[in-house]
Amino acid sequence: MFRRRESVPFAFLAEADTFRSNVAPPPRERSSAGQIAGSWLLGLTIVAALVGALVIGMPALTLDHSAQTQQSRASQGR
């Protein structure tokens, strides 16, 4: 059986997988020392913020057993 070809406007999409360009992209510029230090500082700030949020949020995640016993005592007194 023969393959059905697309109409003219979209024919290039079918051939895009086999297309190889002979034009190389320009080389990337090297990052300066300030840009590298800035990216490290930004990453360190984000990690420190996540760790700080976890440390501050940990008391809210723990169960407070004294509050539960106070509620049970109050409910028993009724």
Summary of the structure (lengths in Angstrom):
residues: 78
radius of gyration: 31.5
end to end distance: 85.8
largest distance: 86.9
contacts: 100
relative contact order: 0.05
helix: 63%
strand: 0%
